[in-house]
């Protein structure tokens, strides 16, 4: 599967992938997450976005730089393409990009108790952030304002090895 930067004309296709990737939350009693609006196009346009295509985008990751780290704002894999390593491949691509741009880590926030969230990222080498940087505090606050309970969330970080 090809992973590459998203083309401008592909950005409008990504909310459908995000919406579909949220559907499994309905099955675990989190319909408010499944029903949450996808990231607006205006936000996507401000991020570094990569897509996995087959031949259309079936997964994507959006990243911004927060406090010297590549912060994963959103990663979405369409359920028809899940459990094939596409999410890990996207994160690996972001890791390489971050290292070549002098960033020292990847960070993200995710649900603490959702089986395919925190445990998945820990398997990929992420660890809980004990003390939040100012930028991560701002991310958590923005999530709170959007209705996400900080008690259900966790901030994770993966330190990068230079030259990766």
C-alpha positions as CSV (number, residue, x, y, z in Angstrom):
1,X,0.0,0.0,0.0
2,X,1.3,3.4,-1.0
3,X,1.8,6.0,1.8
4,X,2.3,9.6,0.6
5,X,1.4,13.2,1.4
6,X,-2.2,13.8,0.8
7,X,-3.1,15.8,-2.3
8,X,-5.3,18.8,-1.9
9,X,-8.1,17.2,-3.8
10,X,-8.0,14.2,-1.5
11,X,-8.6,16.2,1.7
12,X,-12.4,16.3,1.2
13,X,-12.3,12.4,1.1
14,X,-10.7,12.0,4.6
15,X,-13.7,12.9,6.8
16,X,-15.6,9.8,5.4
17,X,-12.6,7.6,6.5
18,X,-12.6,9.3,9.9
19,X,-16.3,8.8,10.3
20,X,-16.1,5.1,9.4
21,X,-13.2,4.6,11.7
22,X,-15.3,5.9,14.6
23,X,-18.1,3.4,14.1
24,X,-16.5,0.7,16.3
25,X,-16.9,3.1,19.3
26,X,-20.6,2.5,19.0
27,X,-20.2,-1.2,19.7
28,X,-18.4,-0.4,23.0
29,X,-21.0,2.0,24.4
30,X,-19.4,5.2,23.1
31,X,-21.9,6.4,20.5
32,X,-21.0,10.1,21.2
33,X,-17.5,9.3,19.7
34,X,-19.0,7.5,16.7
35,X,-21.3,10.4,16.1
36,X,-18.6,13.1,16.6
37,X,-18.1,15.4,13.7
38,X,-14.9,14.6,11.7
39,X,-12.1,17.1,11.5
40,X,-13.0,20.1,9.5
41,X,-11.4,20.6,6.1
42,X,-10.0,24.0,7.3
43,X,-8.1,22.1,10.1
44,X,-6.9,19.4,7.8
45,X,-5.4,22.0,5.5
46,X,-3.3,23.3,8.4
47,X,-1.8,19.9,9.2
48,X,0.9,17.7,7.7
49,X,-1.3,14.9,6.3
50,X,-0.3,11.5,4.8
51,X,-2.6,9.0,3.3
52,X,-2.5,5.3,2.6
53,X,-4.1,4.7,-0.8
54,X,-5.6,1.6,-2.4
55,X,-6.1,3.4,-4.9
56,X,-8.2,6.0,-3.0
57,X,-7.3,7.0,0.6
58,X,-8.3,4.2,3.0
59,X,-6.4,5.6,6.0
60,X,-4.7,8.9,7.0
61,X,-2.8,10.6,9.7
62,X,-2.7,14.3,10.4
63,X,0.3,15.8,12.3
64,X,1.3,19.2,13.7
65,X,4.5,20.1,15.6
66,X,3.8,20.6,19.3
67,X,6.7,21.5,21.7
68,X,9.4,19.9,19.4
69,X,7.4,16.7,18.8
70,X,5.3,15.5,15.9
71,X,1.9,15.4,17.5
72,X,-0.6,13.0,15.9
73,X,-3.8,15.0,15.8
74,X,-5.8,12.2,14.2
75,X,-5.1,8.8,12.7
76,X,-8.0,7.0,11.0
77,X,-8.1,3.7,9.2
78,X,-11.3,2.6,7.4
79,X,-12.6,-0.5,9.1
80,X,-12.6,-2.4,5.8
81,X,-8.8,-2.0,5.9
82,X,-8.1,-2.4,9.6
83,X,-5.9,-5.0,11.3
84,X,-3.5,-5.0,8.3
85,X,-0.7,-2.8,9.8
86,X,-1.7,0.3,7.9
87,X,-2.0,2.5,11.1
88,X,1.5,1.3,12.2
89,X,2.9,2.0,8.7
90,X,1.4,5.5,8.8
91,X,3.0,6.1,12.2
92,X,6.3,4.7,11.0
93,X,6.2,7.2,8.1
94,X,5.5,10.1,10.5
95,X,8.4,8.9,12.7
96,X,10.8,9.0,9.8
97,X,9.5,12.5,8.8
98,X,9.8,13.7,12.3
99,X,13.4,12.5,12.7
100,X,14.5,14.0,9.5
101,X,12.9,17.3,10.6
102,X,14.9,17.4,13.9
103,X,11.9,16.5,16.1
104,X,12.6,14.4,19.2
105,X,9.4,12.4,19.6
106,X,5.9,11.5,18.5
107,X,3.1,12.4,20.8
108,X,-0.7,11.8,20.8
109,X,-3.7,11.6,23.0
110,X,-6.0,8.7,23.0
111,X,-8.6,6.9,25.1
112,X,-7.1,5.2,28.2
113,X,-9.6,2.2,28.3
114,X,-10.4,1.5,24.7
115,X,-8.7,-1.8,23.6
116,X,-7.6,-0.5,20.2
117,X,-6.3,2.8,21.6
118,X,-3.8,3.0,24.5
119,X,-2.7,-0.7,24.4
120,X,-2.1,-0.5,20.6
121,X,0.1,2.5,20.9
122,X,2.1,1.0,23.8
123,X,2.8,-2.0,21.6
124,X,4.3,0.5,19.1
125,X,6.6,1.9,21.7
126,X,4.7,4.8,23.2
127,X,4.7,5.6,26.9
128,X,2.5,7.7,29.1
129,X,3.6,11.3,29.5
130,X,3.9,12.0,33.2
131,X,4.3,15.8,33.0
132,X,2.5,17.6,30.2
133,X,4.4,20.2,28.2
134,X,2.6,23.5,27.6
135,X,1.6,22.5,24.2
136,X,0.2,19.1,25.3
137,X,-1.7,20.9,28.1
138,X,-3.3,23.1,25.4
139,X,-4.2,20.0,23.4
140,X,-5.9,18.4,26.4
141,X,-7.7,21.6,27.2
142,X,-9.0,21.8,23.6
143,X,-10.2,18.2,23.8
144,X,-12.0,19.1,27.1
145,X,-13.7,22.0,25.4
146,X,-14.9,19.6,22.7
147,X,-16.5,17.4,25.3
148,X,-13.8,14.8,25.9
149,X,-13.3,14.0,29.6
150,X,-9.6,14.3,30.5
151,X,-10.0,11.4,33.0
152,X,-10.7,9.0,30.1
153,X,-7.7,10.2,28.0
154,X,-4.0,9.6,28.1
155,X,-1.1,11.5,26.6
156,X,1.5,9.2,25.0
157,X,5.0,9.9,23.7
158,X,7.5,7.9,21.7
159,X,11.1,9.1,21.8
160,X,12.7,9.1,18.4
161,X,16.2,7.7,17.7
162,X,18.1,10.2,15.6
163,X,18.7,9.0,12.1
164,X,15.6,6.8,11.9
